[in-house]
Amino acid sequence: MFVSNFPRMSKPFKKQLVIDASIARAAGFKSVRGVTCIEFMERVRDICNQLVMTEKIHEEWNRNASKYAFQWAASMKSLGKLRDLEAGDPTTLLKKIESLEIGDAQKRAMLKDVCLIVAAKSSECRVVSLDEEARELYRKFGDPLQELNGVLWINPEKQDDDAMGWLERGTPSEDALLLRQKQA
C-alpha cells in the first residue's frame, strides 16, 4: 500500500456566495421552489463554497429564514464555510439609485437589495437570489451604476441560469449572469 509523506490537504473553498434571504425563506416550503432552493443550498455546501453574510444580511435571514435554512447556515458555520463580512459603504450606490429617473416602486425594489450588491463587491461578486424584479431593474437601469461592474446575479429557480451547472463549473463569471458589463 502506498503511503504519502505529504500532509492531507483539505478541499479549498471554491467561491464566496452572497445568498439572499429569499432563498432562505423559500427553502422552508414543500413546493418546487422550496425543493429547488434546498437542493441548491445542499450543493453549495457539498462543493465547498462559502456563505458570505454581513450584519444586514444576518438580520434579513433572522427575520425570514426557514428552520431548514437556519440549520443549513449552522452547518456551514460548523464546517468553517460561513464568512462574516464587514459591509462596505453603500452610500454612493444608494445616492445613485435615488437619483435615477425611475418610479418610486422601482427605486424601492432596487434599494432593498443594495446590501446584497455591497456584500458581493466586498467578496467575490456573486449574488444568489430569487428576486427577479430587482435583478431586471439593476440590468435595465444599471448603466450609471459602476458599483455593479462584475457582479453576478443567479436565480436557482430560473432554468436559463442553470444554477446547479454553474455550481458544478465552479461559479465562473458568465456574461449572461452579469448585472452590468465592465466598462473599459
C-alpha positions as CSV (number, residue, x, y, z in Angstrom):
1,M,0.0,0.0,0.0
2,F,1.3,3.5,-0.9
3,V,1.5,5.9,2.0
4,S,2.1,9.6,1.2
5,N,4.5,11.6,3.2
6,F,2.6,14.8,2.3
7,P,0.1,16.2,4.7
8,R,-3.5,15.7,3.7
9,M,-4.9,18.9,2.3
10,S,-8.5,19.9,2.9
11,K,-10.6,20.9,-0.1
12,P,-10.0,24.6,-1.0
13,F,-13.1,26.8,-0.9
14,K,-14.4,27.5,-4.4
15,K,-16.2,30.8,-4.2
16,Q,-17.9,33.1,-1.7
17,L,-21.6,33.5,-2.4
18,V,-24.0,36.1,-1.0
19,I,-27.3,34.2,-0.6
20,D,-30.4,36.3,-0.2
21,A,-33.0,35.7,2.5
22,S,-35.4,35.0,-0.4
23,I,-33.6,31.7,-0.8
24,A,-33.6,31.0,2.9
25,R,-37.3,31.7,3.2
26,A,-38.3,29.6,0.2
27,A,-36.3,26.6,1.5
28,G,-39.0,26.1,4.1
29,F,-41.8,25.3,1.7
30,K,-42.8,22.0,0.3
31,S,-43.0,23.3,-3.2
32,V,-41.0,23.1,-6.4
33,R,-39.4,26.5,-5.4
34,G,-38.6,25.2,-1.9
35,V,-37.1,21.9,-3.2
36,T,-35.0,23.9,-5.8
37,C,-33.6,26.2,-3.0
38,I,-32.9,23.3,-0.7
39,E,-31.1,21.3,-3.5
40,F,-29.1,24.5,-4.4
41,M,-28.1,25.1,-0.8
42,E,-27.0,21.5,-0.3
43,R,-24.9,21.7,-3.4
44,V,-23.3,24.9,-2.3
45,R,-22.2,23.1,0.9
46,D,-21.1,20.0,-0.8
47,I,-18.9,21.8,-3.4
48,C,-17.1,23.8,-0.6
49,N,-18.4,27.2,-1.4
50,Q,-18.6,29.8,1.4
51,L,-21.7,31.6,2.5
52,V,-20.9,35.3,3.0
53,M,-23.0,37.4,5.4
54,T,-22.9,41.0,6.6
55,E,-24.7,42.2,9.6
56,K,-27.6,43.4,7.5
57,I,-27.9,40.1,5.7
58,H,-27.9,38.3,9.0
59,E,-30.8,40.5,10.1
60,E,-32.7,39.6,7.0
61,W,-32.1,35.9,7.5
62,N,-33.2,36.2,11.1
63,R,-36.5,37.7,10.0
64,N,-37.2,35.5,7.0
65,A,-35.2,32.2,7.1
66,S,-36.9,28.8,7.4
67,K,-36.0,26.3,10.0
68,Y,-34.1,24.3,7.3
69,A,-32.1,27.4,6.3
70,F,-31.1,28.2,9.9
71,Q,-29.9,24.6,10.3
72,W,-28.1,24.8,6.9
73,A,-26.4,28.0,7.9
74,A,-25.4,26.5,11.2
75,S,-23.8,23.5,9.4
76,M,-22.0,25.9,7.1
77,K,-20.6,27.7,10.2
78,S,-19.5,24.5,11.8
79,L,-17.7,23.5,8.6
80,G,-15.9,26.8,8.5
81,K,-17.9,27.8,5.4
82,L,-19.6,30.9,6.8
83,R,-17.7,34.1,6.4
84,D,-18.9,37.1,8.4
85,L,-18.1,40.2,6.3
86,E,-17.7,43.8,7.3
87,A,-20.1,45.6,4.9
88,G,-18.7,48.2,2.5
89,D,-20.2,51.7,2.5
90,P,-23.4,51.7,0.5
91,T,-23.8,55.5,0.5
92,T,-22.6,56.2,-3.1
93,L,-24.8,53.4,-4.6
94,L,-27.8,54.4,-2.6
95,K,-27.5,58.0,-3.8
96,K,-27.1,56.9,-7.4
97,I,-30.2,54.8,-7.2
98,E,-32.1,57.6,-5.6
99,S,-31.1,59.9,-8.4
100,L,-32.3,57.6,-11.2
101,E,-35.2,58.9,-13.1
102,I,-37.5,55.9,-12.5
103,G,-40.6,55.3,-10.4
104,D,-40.6,55.1,-6.6
105,A,-41.6,51.4,-6.7
106,Q,-38.7,50.6,-8.9
107,K,-36.3,52.5,-6.7
108,R,-37.6,50.7,-3.6
109,A,-37.1,47.3,-5.4
110,M,-33.5,48.2,-6.1
111,L,-32.8,49.8,-2.8
112,K,-33.9,46.8,-0.7
113,D,-31.2,44.7,-2.3
114,V,-28.3,47.1,-2.1
115,C,-27.0,45.1,0.9
116,L,-26.5,42.1,-1.5
117,I,-24.6,44.2,-4.0
118,V,-22.4,45.7,-1.3
119,A,-21.6,42.3,0.2
120,A,-20.9,40.9,-3.3
121,K,-18.5,43.7,-4.1
122,S,-16.7,43.1,-0.8
123,S,-16.3,39.4,-1.6
124,E,-16.3,37.6,-4.9
125,C,-19.2,39.4,-6.7
126,R,-21.7,36.5,-6.6
127,V,-25.3,37.1,-5.5
128,V,-27.9,34.2,-5.3
129,S,-31.4,35.5,-5.1
130,L,-35.0,34.7,-6.3
131,D,-35.7,38.4,-6.7
132,E,-36.1,38.7,-10.5
133,E,-37.6,42.2,-10.2
134,A,-34.5,43.7,-8.6
135,R,-32.2,41.8,-11.0
136,E,-34.0,43.1,-14.1
137,L,-34.1,46.6,-12.7
138,Y,-30.4,46.6,-12.0
139,R,-29.8,45.4,-15.5
140,K,-32.2,47.8,-17.1
141,F,-31.1,51.0,-15.2
142,G,-27.6,49.9,-14.2
143,D,-25.5,51.9,-16.8
144,P,-24.7,54.8,-14.4
145,L,-24.0,52.3,-11.5
146,Q,-20.4,51.4,-11.8
147,E,-20.7,49.6,-8.5
148,L,-22.5,46.8,-10.4
149,N,-19.4,46.1,-12.5
150,G,-18.6,42.4,-12.4
151,V,-21.5,41.4,-10.1
152,L,-23.1,38.1,-11.0
153,W,-26.7,37.5,-10.0
154,I,-28.0,34.0,-10.3
155,N,-31.5,32.7,-9.6
156,P,-31.7,29.0,-8.8
157,E,-35.3,28.9,-9.9
158,K,-34.6,30.2,-13.5
159,Q,-33.8,27.3,-15.8
160,D,-31.8,29.6,-18.1
161,D,-29.4,30.4,-15.3
162,D,-28.6,26.7,-14.8
163,A,-27.6,27.3,-11.2
164,M,-26.7,23.7,-10.5
165,G,-24.5,23.5,-13.6
166,W,-23.0,26.9,-12.6
167,L,-22.0,25.5,-9.2
168,E,-20.5,22.4,-10.8
169,R,-18.5,24.6,-13.2
170,G,-17.0,26.4,-10.2
171,T,-19.3,29.5,-10.3
172,P,-17.5,31.1,-13.2
173,S,-18.1,34.7,-14.3
174,E,-20.6,34.3,-17.2
175,D,-21.8,37.3,-19.2
176,A,-25.4,36.1,-19.1
177,L,-25.3,36.4,-15.3
178,L,-23.6,39.8,-15.0
179,L,-25.7,42.8,-13.9
180,R,-23.6,45.2,-15.8
181,Q,-20.7,44.6,-18.2
182,K,-17.4,46.1,-17.1
183,Q,-16.6,49.3,-18.9
184,A,-13.1,49.9,-20.1
